[in-house]
Amino acid sequence: MYSQVWGLEEARHVFERIARPSIVSWNCIILGHALSGEGELAFEFYSRMQHEDCEPDRVTLLAALMACSCWAENEEVDLCGSLEDARRVFEAVRHKDAVLWTAIILGYAQGGEGEVALGLYSRMQGILPDRVTFLAALKACSCIVDEANNNMLIDCQPAKLWSLKRGREIHAQARGIKLDQAATNTLLDMYVRCGSMDEARQAFEAMEFCDVFSWTCLGYAHTGEGNLALELFQGMQDEGCEPDAVTFVAAFKACSILAEKEEGELVDGTVVKLQALERGRALHSQSGRKNKTNIFVANALLDLYAKCGSMVEAWKSLRAWLRTGRGVRASTEPLCENATRQRRVCNEPSDTSRSLEGVLYSGREGRERRRR
């Protein structure tokens, strides 16, 4: 109760005043920290509980697994160590139910160990998975694709193809179970990341409700279909779904793809992709002030204007972003270094570093001309 009403700090003060905490007290303090994202502290309480000879029950073990999964999500923590702790807790349980299986599978999926997560999922013989279990297994398939390189093989098959096959099997097993929004979005994301856009579209059209993640995830910018991506962007707005920063990144990416395919026209001695540029300007205007300081939006917009040949607008957008108070060094370094991070948003490498270099060169060249 204290952890929910007054917060964890007050809950800890109350807990520390208990001379001999009961199993209920231990469970409350461990679960409270785990649910609040403080996995390391939760696991410290779990370790203290064992040292004080209090026998854990099913709720304690679930809380400990949640703590390890949460801890694994923190990039500053040794993922292997926290997952190994979770695995030891898990394997110590004789009678494992769907909740415990789901917790450990999700922990490995979130920790980037997709193959291990799917191996555990395959061990669930005689245990009926629930919708969260399917979500965890599908997330593991996506995780494998994200972590795999182009030459990675699993069972003599390319990792993406192997993950797609496993994802299809899990999808078939989930038929007849009412999946919630998170699970259906994870299914959609799995098909997109595995490159099966036809199945992704089928999953999308079967959804009772499509939120901003659903629309953005389906964006055909992933596969180079710029026009289809922009049609989806318009469709989501027609349905009353407001785009977020990630949606605008995908839309700007779609315009950049169109710019690459468009025949340029010579304007004042510069080759400009006018059609893509006009569409990009309209999207820029739509994105509004709330996305002005988002580094991913800034990257995609910069890349768009550079590919359209409008280096003046690219330079203006960069200057506008620099004026947000972040400072030149703090701004340009993330823009340059974000090429790999952009993969998580658009599932493809970005040309942002090259675009930024061109914009900075253009701005420097312009200043030199003015000095002359």
MIPA-592817 format. One line per 8 residues: number of its first residue (from 1); for each residue x, y, z of N, C-alpha, C. Coordinates in steps of 0.001 Angstrom, whole numbers. Example, Ala and Ser with C-alpha at 12.3 -4.5 7.8 and 13.67 -1.06 7.14 Angstrom:
2
1	13190 -5690 7800 12300 -4500 7800 13200 -3300 7800 ~ 12850 -2250 7080 13670 -1060 7140 12900 30 7870;
***
This chain:
372
1	833 -1199 0 0 0 0 872 1254 0 ~ 1892 1267 899 2753 2443 975 3470 2698 -347 ~ 3912 1619 -1025 4650 1797 -2273 3764 2385 -3355 ~ 2448 2158 -3270 1535 2677 -4281 1050 4077 -3943 ~ 811 4345 -2666 193 5614 -2275 1231 6676 -1970 ~ 2244 6342 -1160 3196 7351 -696 4510 7332 -1457 ~ 4782 6279 -2214 6024 6217 -2954 7013 5275 -2306 ~ 8032 4912 -3070 8976 3895 -2626 9827 4336 -1443;
9	10182 5606 -1401 11017 6080 -294 10319 5900 1047 ~ 9046 6294 1103 8284 6120 2337 8070 4637 2638 ~ 7856 3860 1564 7680 2416 1750 8929 1797 2362 ~ 10115 2233 1906 11361 1707 2475 11501 2078 3947 ~ 11138 3325 4318 11215 3740 5725 10322 2852 6594 ~ 9111 2596 6110 8189 1737 6866 8751 323 6978 ~ 9256 -193 5854 9783 -1563 5824 10962 -1724 6787 ~ 11878 -760 6794 13078 -875 7630 12752 -837 9114;
17	11580 -336 9466 11178 -295 10884 10535 -1602 11342 ~ 10313 -2528 10419 9721 -3824 10791 10825 -4735 11329 ~ 10647 -5219 12529 11685 -6037 13168 11905 -7340 12404 ~ 10833 -8051 12118 10922 -9311 11384 9912 -9294 10238 ~ 10342 -8831 9056 9398 -8736 7933 8839 -10094 7540 ~ 7552 -10126 7284 6913 -11358 6816 7132 -11511 5314 ~ 6721 -12647 4776 6846 -12877 3344 6049 -11833 2560 ~ 4911 -11410 3109 4093 -10395 2452 4833 -9068 2375;
25	5495 -8703 3469 6262 -7451 3499 7408 -7478 2491 ~ 8139 -8598 2455 9235 -8725 1484 8708 -8624 51 ~ 7614 -9318 -209 7041 -9305 -1564 6636 -7896 -1983 ~ 6035 -7159 -1062 5579 -5801 -1373 6747 -4887 -1738 ~ 7817 -4958 -944 8940 -4049 -1188 9702 -4438 -2451 ~ 9848 -5747 -2705 10545 -6203 -3918 9717 -5869 -5162 ~ 8424 -6208 -5114 7560 -5971 -6267 7390 -4478 -6536 ~ 7308 -3685 -5451 7162 -2242 -5616 8324 -1635 -6384;
33	9549 -2055 -6052 10733 -1543 -6747 10796 -2067 -8187 ~ 10434 -3334 -8366 10478 -3906 -9717 9500 -3193 -10647 ~ 8281 -2946 -10158 7258 -2282 -10985 7609 -827 -11260 ~ 8444 -235 -10400 8837 1166 -10586 10102 1316 -11419 ~ 10614 209 -11941 11790 273 -12790 13110 267 -12053 ~ 13093 37 -10724 14323 19 -9930 14724 -1429 -9672 ~ 15130 -2097 -10758 15434 -3522 -10687 16582 -3866 -9767 ~ 17623 -3031 -9758 18798 -3321 -8935 18436 -3309 -7449;
41	17677 -2287 -7024 17263 -2228 -5618 16337 -3382 -5266 ~ 15432 -3721 -6195 14513 -4840 -5954 15286 -6129 -5718 ~ 16336 -6346 -6540 17109 -7579 -6392 17959 -7559 -5129 ~ 18374 -6368 -4700 19104 -6266 -3428 18210 -6710 -2267 ~ 16925 -6282 -2294 15995 -6707 -1244 15764 -8220 -1314 ~ 15714 -8759 -2529 15535 -10208 -2686 16727 -10960 -2080 ~ 17930 -10446 -2309 19126 -11077 -1734 19120 -10986 -212 ~ 18709 -9836 315 18611 -9669 1779 17618 -10660 2372;
49	16535 -10863 1657 15495 -11784 2133 16057 -13199 2279 ~ 16875 -13615 1310 17466 -14952 1371 18450 -15063 2531 ~ 19232 -14003 2770 20200 -14020 3864 19508 -14076 5226 ~ 18288 -13580 5293 17546 -13579 6559 16658 -14805 6703 ~ 16932 -15812 5862 16271 -17124 5966 14756 -17052 5842 ~ 14275 -16144 4983 12837 -16099 4705 12609 -16814 3378 ~ 11809 -17856 3393 11590 -18692 2210 10725 -17954 1192 ~ 11209 -17774 -47 10413 -17083 -1064 9247 -17938 -1533;
57	8160 -17285 -1901 7033 -18000 -2497 6947 -17623 -3984 ~ 5854 -18022 -4633 5691 -17791 -6070 5708 -16295 -6407 ~ 5074 -15481 -5568 5019 -14038 -5813 6416 -13426 -5711 ~ 7202 -13905 -4734 8568 -13401 -4574 9404 -13705 -5803 ~ 9289 -14934 -6303 10087 -15339 -7458 9692 -14541 -8702 ~ 8396 -14300 -8855 7930 -13487 -9979 8493 -12072 -9880 ~ 8461 -11513 -8671 8988 -10161 -8467 10485 -10112 -8754 ~ 11217 -11160 -8344 12656 -11212 -8593 12954 -11294 -10084;
65	12161 -12078 -10812 12333 -12166 -12262 12039 -10837 -12932 ~ 10979 -10170 -12465 10657 -8852 -13014 11792 -7873 -12752 ~ 12387 -7978 -11563 13495 -7090 -11211 14680 -7313 -12144 ~ 14990 -8572 -12422 16115 -8872 -13312 15830 -8402 -14731 ~ 14592 -8589 -15197 14218 -8138 -16537 14331 -6628 -16642 ~ 13836 -5959 -15604 13903 -4488 -15571 15352 -4022 -15538 ~ 16158 -4701 -14746 17570 -4361 -14603 18290 -4524 -15940 ~ 17897 -5564 -16696 18533 -5834 -17982 18265 -4744 -19001;
73	17176 -4000 -18831 16835 -2937 -19777 17742 -1726 -19614 ~ 18390 -1617 -18455 19278 -478 -18202 20610 -726 -18892 ~ 20969 117 -19855 22161 -91 -20662 23440 14 -19857 ~ 23390 636 -18683 24597 814 -17892 24898 -407 -17032 ~ 24036 -1410 -17098 24196 -2594 -16257 24688 -3754 -17116 ~ 25478 -4651 -16541 25927 -5843 -17233 24718 -6728 -17499 ~ 24262 -6761 -18764 23045 -7496 -19104 23188 -8976 -18788 ~ 24368 -9540 -19116 24554 -10974 -18914 24398 -11346 -17448;
81	24984 -10525 -16561 24919 -10828 -15137 23512 -10817 -14617 ~ 22725 -9793 -14984 21366 -9693 -14463 20486 -10812 -15005 ~ 20674 -11190 -16274 19882 -12271 -16846 20275 -13625 -16253 ~ 21555 -13786 -15948 21978 -15026 -15297 21343 -15161 -13915 ~ 21248 -14040 -13195 20579 -14059 -11895 19120 -14476 -12062 ~ 18469 -13903 -13074 17067 -14242 -13334 16932 -15719 -13680 ~ 17864 -16228 -14476 17809 -17630 -14887 17964 -18555 -13690 ~ 18871 -18214 -12761 19053 -19043 -11569 17785 -19086 -10727;
89	17143 -17915 -10594 15881 -17876 -9849 14843 -18738 -10547 ~ 14765 -18605 -11849 13767 -19332 -12636 13964 -20848 -12549 ~ 15206 -21298 -12743 15467 -22737 -12755 15281 -23368 -11378 ~ 15318 -22546 -10333 15132 -23081 -8973 13676 -23421 -8679 ~ 12753 -22918 -9509 11331 -23173 -9285 10961 -24524 -9896 ~ 10359 -25392 -9098 9994 -26734 -9595 8780 -26697 -10505 ~ 7733 -26008 -10047 6493 -25971 -10819 6320 -24567 -11404 ~ 6684 -24447 -12658 6661 -23139 -13331 5328 -22951 -14045;
97	4688 -21801 -13816 3446 -21509 -14522 3723 -20537 -15661 ~ 2652 -20167 -16379 2799 -19294 -17555 3381 -17938 -17186 ~ 3071 -17447 -15992 3567 -16134 -15572 5090 -16146 -15445 ~ 5627 -17192 -14824 7074 -17287 -14663 7776 -17496 -16009 ~ 7199 -18357 -16855 7785 -18568 -18182 7812 -17250 -18959 ~ 6718 -16523 -18903 6629 -15265 -19643 7652 -14262 -19142 ~ 7821 -14176 -17835 8769 -13215 -17256 10193 -13485 -17738 ~ 10611 -14747 -17751 11986 -15054 -18147 12166 -14900 -19649;
105	11163 -15276 -20444 11252 -15113 -21903 11343 -13635 -22259 ~ 10495 -12829 -21636 10498 -11393 -21906 11819 -10756 -21458 ~ 12356 -11227 -20344 13629 -10704 -19865 14743 -10901 -20879 ~ 14820 -12118 -21450 15855 -12378 -22453 15587 -11618 -23750 ~ 14327 -11504 -24139 13997 -10751 -25361 14382 -9285 -25213 ~ 14066 -8700 -24065 14410 -7294 -23820 15911 -7098 -23650 ~ 16605 -8144 -23231 18042 -8066 -23047 18838 -8362 -24304 ~ 18149 -8542 -25445 18838 -8774 -26708 19243 -10210 -26955;
113	18710 -11150 -26155 19037 -12569 -26310 17837 -13301 -26901 ~ 17532 -12991 -28156 16332 -13533 -28792 16337 -15041 -28943 ~ 17479 -15614 -29331 17542 -17068 -29518 17315 -17800 -28204 ~ 17902 -17280 -27121 17702 -17904 -25808 16228 -17812 -25408 ~ 15625 -16648 -25664 14213 -16446 -25328 13329 -17445 -26067 ~ 13592 -17659 -27359 12785 -18606 -28132 13066 -20051 -27729 ~ 14303 -20316 -27288 14604 -21643 -26764 13789 -21944 -25517 ~ 13656 -20951 -24652 12827 -21108 -23452 11359 -21264 -23819;
121	10913 -20488 -24813 9522 -20599 -25264 9213 -22017 -25756 ~ 10181 -22637 -26427 9993 -24001 -26939 9913 -25027 -25808 ~ 10461 -24683 -24645 10429 -25604 -23500 9100 -25595 -22766 ~ 8192 -24694 -23127 6922 -24564 -22393 5939 -25682 -22743 ~ 6351 -26910 -22557 5489 -28051 -22877 4474 -28271 -21753 ~ 3213 -28349 -22140 2160 -28566 -21159 1698 -27307 -20466 ~ 2293 -26175 -20768 1898 -24888 -20186 1246 -24053 -21287 ~ 31 -23583 -21046 -693 -22805 -22048 -209 -21357 -22018;
129	390 -20885 -23105 853 -19490 -23120 -334 -18527 -23117 ~ -139 -17330 -22550 -1165 -16301 -22635 -720 -15228 -23622 ~ -1481 -14153 -23737 -1172 -13141 -24755 163 -12440 -24486 ~ 538 -12334 -23208 1821 -11697 -22893 2976 -12624 -23276 ~ 2779 -13929 -23142 3797 -14890 -23567 4038 -14774 -25062 ~ 2948 -14693 -25841 3086 -14539 -27291 3785 -13231 -27626 ~ 3453 -12168 -26903 4124 -10884 -27115 5630 -11037 -26905 ~ 6012 -11723 -25818 7436 -11897 -25504 8137 -12708 -26588;
137	7486 -13769 -27079 8090 -14616 -28113 8232 -13869 -29434 ~ 7209 -13093 -29805 7284 -12301 -31041 8361 -11224 -30929 ~ 8470 -10645 -29741 9512 -9636 -29502 10896 -10259 -29662 ~ 11030 -11515 -29253 12309 -12218 -29403 12666 -12384 -30877 ~ 11674 -12664 -31725 11922 -12783 -33172 12449 -11463 -33731 ~ 11803 -10368 -33350 12252 -9047 -33806 13646 -8737 -33294 ~ 13917 -9144 -32072 15221 -8896 -31445 16331 -9578 -32245 ~ 16086 -10792 -32714 17096 -11526 -33484 17429 -10773 -34769;
145	16390 -10260 -35433 16607 -9502 -36677 17416 -8249 -36396 ~ 17102 -7565 -35308 17808 -6332 -34959 19282 -6589 -34664 ~ 19560 -7701 -33990 20920 -7983 -33558 21760 -8665 -34631 ~ 21104 -9278 -35631 21825 -10070 -36628 22509 -9175 -37662 ~ 23644 -9645 -38156 24266 -8981 -39304 23817 -9687 -40582 ~ 24171 -9146 -41724 23674 -9660 -43001 24084 -11095 -43278 ~ 25204 -11545 -42706 25712 -12889 -42993 25374 -13908 -41914 ~ 24632 -13480 -40885 24349 -14377 -39766 23390 -15486 -40191;
153	23755 -16729 -39829 22922 -17884 -40139 22463 -18547 -38843 ~ 21221 -19035 -38844 20685 -19838 -37738 20103 -21098 -38351 ~ 20607 -22252 -37925 20194 -23534 -38526 20353 -23499 -40050 ~ 21482 -22968 -40500 21826 -22891 -41927 20884 -21998 -42737 ~ 20147 -21131 -42076 19264 -20197 -42764 19632 -18767 -42377 ~ 19400 -17797 -43283 19605 -16393 -42893 18753 -16057 -41666 ~ 19306 -15276 -40756 18634 -14983 -39487 17252 -14380 -39694 ~ 17119 -13495 -40693 15817 -12856 -40927 14775 -13883 -41365;
161	15165 -14805 -42264 14229 -15839 -42729 13871 -16788 -41595 ~ 14878 -17177 -40785 14624 -18073 -39650 13664 -17415 -38663 ~ 13875 -16140 -38383 13004 -15416 -37451 11589 -15303 -37999 ~ 11465 -15075 -39305 10141 -14987 -39925 9387 -16299 -39789 ~ 10072 -17413 -40022 9425 -18725 -39884 8963 -18959 -38455 ~ 9815 -18635 -37489 9441 -18814 -36084 8282 -17880 -35730 ~ 8328 -16650 -36253 7245 -15703 -35993 5923 -16188 -36541 ~ 5941 -16791 -37727 4713 -17355 -38315 4157 -18479 -37452;
169	5060 -19329 -36945 4625 -20426 -36073 3958 -19891 -34812 ~ 4576 -18883 -34207 4024 -18288 -32979 2689 -17617 -33272 ~ 2598 -16929 -34411 1337 -16299 -34820 244 -17348 -34974 ~ 577 -18485 -35593 -413 -19563 -35770 -859 -20117 -34422 ~ 75 -20246 -33480 -270 -20756 -32153 -1157 -19785 -31383 ~ -1047 -18497 -31709 -1820 -17478 -30992 -3239 -17321 -31527 ~ -3554 -17955 -32658 -4900 -17818 -33217 -5930 -18378 -32241 ~ -6997 -17659 -32058 -8031 -18064 -31114 -7878 -17405 -29763;
177	-6739 -16772 -29531 -6515 -16040 -28280 -6701 -14555 -28552 ~ -7430 -13886 -27691 -7680 -12454 -27837 -6415 -11688 -27484 ~ -5753 -11161 -28506 -4530 -10399 -28278 -4864 -8938 -28024 ~ -4147 -8320 -27097 -4385 -6900 -26818 -3595 -6037 -27790 ~ -3692 -4704 -27616 -3058 -3780 -28552 -1547 -3968 -28597 ~ -935 -4156 -27434 519 -4324 -27383 959 -5564 -28151 ~ 207 -6659 -28004 574 -7904 -28683 381 -7800 -30195 ~ -723 -7189 -30645 -941 -7056 -32087 80 -6106 -32716;
185	463 -5066 -31988 1510 -4178 -32487 2851 -4905 -32585 ~ 3130 -5774 -31623 4373 -6544 -31648 4376 -7516 -32817 ~ 3216 -8118 -33113 3086 -9001 -34277 3363 -8228 -35567 ~ 2750 -7059 -35689 2953 -6211 -36858 4429 -5831 -36993 ~ 5041 -5430 -35894 6440 -5023 -35899 7342 -6178 -36317 ~ 7008 -7391 -35882 7812 -8561 -36238 7803 -8788 -37744 ~ 6626 -8726 -38368 6540 -8951 -39814 7282 -7858 -40587 ~ 7167 -6618 -40117 7868 -5522 -40794 9380 -5720 -40700;
193	9872 -6019 -39513 11317 -6178 -39334 11862 -7382 -40095 ~ 11020 -8399 -40267 11445 -9577 -41031 11294 -9363 -42537 ~ 10739 -8217 -42928 10645 -7880 -44342 9453 -8445 -45064 ~ 8482 -9002 -44339 7288 -9562 -44983 6159 -8534 -44935 ~ 6172 -7602 -45887 5221 -6497 -45858 3791 -6951 -46169 ~ 3622 -8009 -46959 2269 -8516 -47236 1620 -9020 -45950 ~ 2356 -9794 -45174 1820 -10305 -43910 1658 -9177 -42889 ~ 2544 -8201 -42956 2410 -7038 -42066 1108 -6306 -42381;
201	828 -6141 -43664 -398 -5441 -44066 -1634 -6223 -43622 ~ -1587 -7548 -43743 -2705 -8384 -43303 -2926 -8248 -41796 ~ -1830 -8254 -41041 -1935 -8090 -39586 -2504 -6724 -39249 ~ -2078 -5716 -39979 -2557 -4346 -39764 -4060 -4249 -40024 ~ -4505 -4809 -41143 -5920 -4719 -41514 -6815 -5555 -40608 ~ -6238 -6557 -39923 -7021 -7387 -38998 -7175 -6744 -37626 ~ -6446 -5651 -37367 -6494 -5010 -36062 -7806 -4261 -35867 ~ -8395 -4394 -34673 -9630 -3684 -34365 -9387 -2181 -34232;
209	-8217 -1836 -33717 -7870 -432 -33534 -6405 -239 -33880 ~ -6109 804 -34634 -4732 1108 -35014 -4306 2399 -34323 ~ -3296 2305 -33472 -2793 3511 -32806 -1622 4083 -33595 ~ -973 5099 -33057 96 5767 -33789 1263 4816 -34061 ~ 1511 3873 -33146 2580 2901 -33378 2238 2017 -34566 ~ 980 1578 -34656 562 692 -35743 777 1351 -37094 ~ 298 2593 -37217 424 3316 -38481 1887 3565 -38826 ~ 2655 3990 -37842 4059 4320 -38095 4860 3077 -38433;
217	4577 1980 -37736 5306 735 -37953 5120 230 -39380 ~ 3919 377 -39917 3623 -150 -41250 4239 694 -42348 ~ 4744 1871 -42014 5267 2792 -43023 6145 2112 -44061 ~ 5767 2224 -45311 6496 1550 -46376 7841 2195 -46675 ~ 8181 3250 -45916 9524 3817 -46067 10579 2769 -45733 ~ 10206 1767 -44913 11134 689 -44569 11613 -49 -45808 ~ 10759 -166 -46796 11084 -965 -47980 11320 -98 -49207 ~ 11427 1203 -49019 11705 2084 -50137 10495 2525 -50919;
225	9295 2225 -50427 8058 2617 -51114 7599 3965 -50574 ~ 8210 5037 -51073 7943 6370 -50536 6514 6827 -50688 ~ 5923 6591 -51874 4539 7042 -52101 3550 6327 -51194 ~ 3726 5013 -51033 2830 4253 -50154 2969 4722 -48709 ~ 4192 5023 -48303 4414 5505 -46933 3672 6812 -46707 ~ 3716 7719 -47675 3037 9009 -47530 1523 8856 -47607 ~ 1037 7877 -48363 -408 7587 -48378 -871 7118 -46996 ~ -56 6278 -46369 -383 5833 -45010 -362 6998 -44031;
233	606 7876 -44189 702 9058 -43334 -573 9891 -43423 ~ -1083 10064 -44646 -2328 10805 -44827 -3511 10017 -44279 ~ -3483 8689 -44491 -4573 7837 -44022 -4736 7868 -42520 ~ -3632 7862 -41783 -3736 7879 -40325 -4355 9183 -39832 ~ -4054 10279 -40512 -4645 11559 -40118 -6128 11604 -40474 ~ -6493 11003 -41601 -7910 10917 -41976 -8711 10117 -40953 ~ -8027 9154 -40309 -8678 8329 -39281 -8657 8996 -37909 ~ -8101 10201 -37836 -8071 10933 -36567 -6929 10562 -35653;
241	-5900 9890 -36194 -4737 9495 -35387 -3634 10524 -35602 ~ -3190 11149 -34520 -2204 12223 -34634 -790 11660 -34708 ~ -22 12043 -35726 1353 11534 -35849 2256 12061 -34740 ~ 3239 11263 -34356 4221 11708 -33367 5568 11926 -34049 ~ 6605 12133 -33264 7920 12440 -33823 8433 11312 -34714 ~ 8226 10061 -34285 8713 8922 -35065 7975 8839 -36396 ~ 6679 9171 -36391 5910 9175 -37634 6474 10188 -38614 ~ 6812 11371 -38103 7382 12396 -38989 8756 11967 -39511;
249	9528 11258 -38696 10815 10738 -39170 10578 9816 -40369 ~ 9584 8907 -40241 9274 7986 -41342 8784 8736 -42573 ~ 7969 9785 -42366 7453 10567 -43493 8579 11322 -44190 ~ 9483 11927 -43417 10636 12618 -44014 11515 11625 -44770 ~ 11661 10431 -44219 12441 9386 -44876 11799 9023 -46213 ~ 10468 8939 -46239 9746 8622 -47480 10004 9690 -48541 ~ 9998 10947 -48133 10284 12041 -49066 11726 11965 -49572 ~ 12632 11589 -48699 14031 11442 -49114 14173 10349 -50160;
257	13419 9260 -49987 13435 8164 -50962 12917 8647 -52309 ~ 11835 9421 -52291 11288 9976 -53529 12280 10921 -54189 ~ 13001 11691 -53368 13998 12618 -53912 15110 11861 -54635 ~ 15507 10705 -54081 16555 9916 -54703 16139 9401 -56077 ~ 14845 9148 -56240 14337 8590 -57498 13941 9662 -58515 ~ 13766 10879 -58037 13264 11949 -58902 14366 12544 -59776 ~ 14003 12883 -60999 14919 13606 -61877 15006 15051 -61409 ~ 16203 15531 -61192 16367 16889 -60702 16268 17941 -61798;
265	15966 19155 -61399 15912 20298 -62317 16958 21314 -61882 ~ 17537 21986 -62888 18578 22955 -62596 17953 24283 -62173 ~ 18207 24694 -60935 17677 25947 -60399 18847 26748 -59835 ~ 19125 27891 -60463 20238 28750 -60029 21554 27983 -59907 ~ 21775 27109 -60882 23029 26366 -60905 23074 25166 -59981 ~ 21949 24850 -59322 21892 23712 -58395 20806 22739 -58841 ~ 21094 21441 -58795 20094 20420 -59131 19156 20254 -57937 ~ 17857 20522 -58185 16858 20475 -57115 15762 19475 -57486;
273	15338 18673 -56490 14232 17730 -56680 12953 18421 -56213 ~ 12275 19106 -57109 11203 20031 -56741 9979 19348 -56145 ~ 9561 18223 -56715 8343 17553 -56219 8537 17048 -54792 ~ 9644 16365 -54558 9928 15868 -53209 10124 17027 -52246 ~ 10720 18094 -52743 10963 19263 -51891 9652 19890 -51430 ~ 8677 20012 -52335 7390 20596 -51965 6674 19735 -50920 ~ 6723 18436 -51112 6074 17539 -50145 6796 17607 -48801 ~ 8113 17696 -48853 8883 17804 -47620 8598 19082 -46869;
281	8461 20189 -47591 8130 21469 -46957 6782 21398 -46255 ~ 5810 20760 -46907 4476 20633 -46306 4544 19811 -45018 ~ 5323 18729 -45038 5482 17895 -43836 6201 18670 -42737 ~ 7222 19427 -43111 7964 20240 -42154 7025 21214 -41452 ~ 6159 21826 -42229 5197 22759 -41656 4249 22054 -40692 ~ 3860 20810 -41042 2948 20035 -40189 3592 19613 -38888 ~ 4887 19346 -38938 5544 18759 -37765 5492 19680 -36553 ~ 5423 20992 -36784 5175 21931 -35699 6332 22091 -34742;
289	6097 22932 -33760 7151 23279 -32803 7472 22162 -31826 ~ 6488 21305 -31530 6719 20299 -30485 7773 19265 -30899 ~ 8001 19130 -32226 9024 18202 -32696 10316 18908 -33077 ~ 10366 20206 -32843 11486 21018 -33301 12810 20606 -32661 ~ 12770 20171 -31403 13998 19846 -30678 14329 18353 -30698 ~ 13519 17552 -31391 13758 16105 -31429 14913 15801 -32374 ~ 15946 15123 -31873 17145 14894 -32675 16866 14010 -33887 ~ 15941 13043 -33753 15624 12166 -34878 14909 12936 -35984;
297	13983 13811 -35581 13292 14653 -36556 14291 15581 -37241 ~ 15202 16178 -36454 16216 17072 -37015 17093 16343 -38026 ~ 17495 15126 -37700 18307 14324 -38614 17586 14066 -39930 ~ 16331 13595 -39817 15572 13225 -41016 15279 14442 -41882 ~ 14969 15575 -41244 14668 16798 -41989 15918 17309 -42703 ~ 17018 17264 -42014 18297 17686 -42599 18624 16815 -43814 ~ 18466 15518 -43665 18729 14572 -44736 17804 14833 -45927 ~ 16531 15121 -45653 15549 15390 -46704 15947 16602 -47540;
305	16208 17730 -46880 16533 18953 -47621 17833 18788 -48408 ~ 18797 18077 -47828 20064 17869 -48534 19852 17033 -49792 ~ 19046 15976 -49704 18810 15116 -50866 17951 15797 -51921 ~ 17132 16762 -51484 16336 17518 -52445 17167 18610 -53121 ~ 18373 18828 -52641 19243 19833 -53223 19048 21220 -52663 ~ 18240 21348 -51616 17998 22664 -51022 18895 22843 -49801 ~ 20164 23148 -50050 21113 23267 -48954 20839 24492 -48094 ~ 20205 25505 -48670 19849 26697 -47883 18841 26323 -46801;
313	17796 25557 -47181 16785 25148 -46196 17367 24144 -45205 ~ 18281 23300 -45675 18938 22370 -44764 19725 23151 -43705 ~ 20453 24189 -44185 21229 25009 -43259 20320 25767 -42295 ~ 19184 26267 -42789 18246 26984 -41920 17673 26055 -40853 ~ 17335 24831 -41244 16766 23894 -40268 17795 23521 -39215 ~ 19060 23394 -39632 20117 23096 -38671 20307 24257 -37708 ~ 20339 25487 -38243 20504 26666 -37388 19345 26800 -36402 ~ 18130 26511 -36886 16954 26586 -36001 17090 25593 -34857;
321	17637 24413 -35174 17792 23396 -34128 18886 23803 -33145 ~ 19936 24404 -33669 21020 24845 -32792 20565 25950 -31844 ~ 19574 26730 -32275 19097 27835 -31433 18215 27370 -30285 ~ 17982 26068 -30180 17141 25573 -29081 17871 25598 -27745 ~ 19164 25987 -27765 19894 26129 -26499 20759 24957 -26151 ~ 20916 23990 -27058 21717 22811 -26754 23204 23042 -26995 ~ 23551 24088 -27756 24964 24366 -28022 25452 23652 -29259 ~ 26440 24248 -29943 26888 23701 -31217 27471 22307 -31063;
329	28362 22124 -30117 29008 20820 -29981 28008 19754 -29569 ~ 27138 20105 -28625 26157 19129 -28135 25173 18767 -29226 ~ 25020 19615 -30254 24039 19371 -31291 24608 18653 -32491 ~ 25757 19113 -32979 26281 18543 -34212 26859 17152 -34012 ~ 27425 16869 -32850 27990 15548 -32622 26913 14454 -32626 ~ 25782 14656 -31897 24744 13630 -31990 24196 13480 -33401 ~ 24081 14575 -34143 23579 14485 -35510 24486 13604 -36357 ~ 25799 13799 -36219 26749 13008 -36995 26764 11552 -36539;
337	26728 11364 -35215 26876 10013 -34674 25590 9203 -34716 ~ 24486 9822 -35099 23199 9157 -34999 22901 8213 -36157 ~ 23839 8050 -37083 23574 7226 -38258 23186 5804 -37871 ~ 23862 5212 -36849 23522 3854 -36457 22261 3813 -35613 ~ 22061 4819 -34757 20864 4855 -33923 19606 4997 -34774 ~ 19745 5634 -35949 18590 5835 -36815 18020 4508 -37295 ~ 18822 3443 -37281 18347 2125 -37700 17146 1689 -36871 ~ 17119 2074 -35590 16035 1650 -34710 14721 2343 -35044;
345	14822 3518 -35672 13619 4271 -36007 13100 3890 -37375 ~ 13999 3874 -38391 13596 3611 -39766 14063 2262 -40273 ~ 14757 1479 -39431 15189 137 -39788 16183 120 -40939 ~ 16780 1264 -41251 17788 1352 -42301 18857 2338 -41856 ~ 20095 2180 -42376 21114 3184 -42064 20724 4532 -42623 ~ 21192 5603 -41966 20890 6956 -42421 22087 7572 -43119 ~ 21821 8479 -44047 22879 9243 -44701 23087 10579 -44009 ~ 22610 10685 -42769 22614 11977 -42083 24009 12557 -41932;
353	24996 11702 -41606 26339 12236 -41401 26858 12894 -42669 ~ 26582 12272 -43832 27010 12880 -45088 26237 14161 -45359 ~ 24925 14156 -45046 24111 15345 -45265 24599 16488 -44387 ~ 24880 16185 -43125 25341 17217 -42199 26668 17809 -42668 ~ 27547 16923 -43147 28832 17403 -43640 28610 18385 -44795 ~ 27675 18028 -45699 27388 18908 -46824 26788 20222 -46389 ~ 25885 20164 -45398 25242 21388 -44905 26269 22301 -44243 ~ 27132 21722 -43402 28148 22528 -42736 29116 23139 -43754;
361	29455 22344 -44784 30337 22860 -45825 29654 23997 -46577 ~ 28337 23785 -46877 27589 24812 -47597 27533 26108 -46804 ~ 27274 25990 -45498 27198 27173 -44656 28526 27892 -44574 ~ 29624 27104 -44469 30947 27716 -44399 31284 28415 -45707 ~ 30919 27764 -46844 31188 28348 -48164 30423 29653 -48345 ~ 29166 29674 -47849 28356 30885 -47968 28943 32031 -47168 ~ 29437 31720 -45963 30037 32769 -45137 31298 33329 -45796 ~ 32066 32416 -46444 33275 32886 -47115 32952 33805 -48298;
369	31872 33468 -49032 31467 34318 -50154 31059 35706 -49670 ~ 30344 35732 -48533 29888 37019 -48007 31078 37881 -47557 ~ 32123 37222 -47030 33304 37968 -46606 33993 38632 -47795 ~ 33967 37931 -48956 34585 38486 -50145 33795 39708 -50660;
***
